[in-house]
């Protein structure tokens, strides 16, 4: 199993903190967000990580190679990071990841290691970590499930009243599904109108083709996605 960390974005909503520092290198509780993420990944037995970089990429690459010299790290550059979104970034990992099972991380998520260990160990091959105990509004990736926790929708446009919770930005994808996923992303990104799409749009296309994705309930475990200064303050309170 591999790990994919999407870390190409500018982090404009948390400026000026990101004017000269990538968001993933901000410190929470004395450790950078990226340090905590990589440490959890290694502790859970994953030794190969693919990074998608863009904004201030040299800082991240230097940080990883200096602090984790033994890590089997691959660095991919999204040259169009300013005009594309996470779907495009994930597509760029195809040559290194397609055909392998992997865990995908948004680089601005701070989380309890238990979340990752539960995701790796859960019975489902394709799973999204879902928090049910959270207020849902327009910004969240909201998830609708049916039956045995099977995901039927996952996007920002989902009606909060119909959603079971929020997808936190950490997912497990099987080797077989990875091949299908990258094929969908390649098709989507041929049209520039889709360059601002999130990777969940590709998940939904697979769900429509009856590829099973399931929700893993991680409610009650500590995590936060850092988008704003307020999120950053809250993260320090949670993970101090």
Helices and strands as residue ranges (DSSP letters): E 2-7, G 12-14, G 23-25, E 27-28, E 31-32, H 33-43, E 48-53, H 57-67, E 72-77, H 86-91, H 94-97, E 102-106, E 109-111, H 113-121, E 127-131, E 142-146, E 150-155, G 160-162, E 165-173, H 175-189, G 192-194, H 200-208, E 214-217, E 223-225, H 229-238
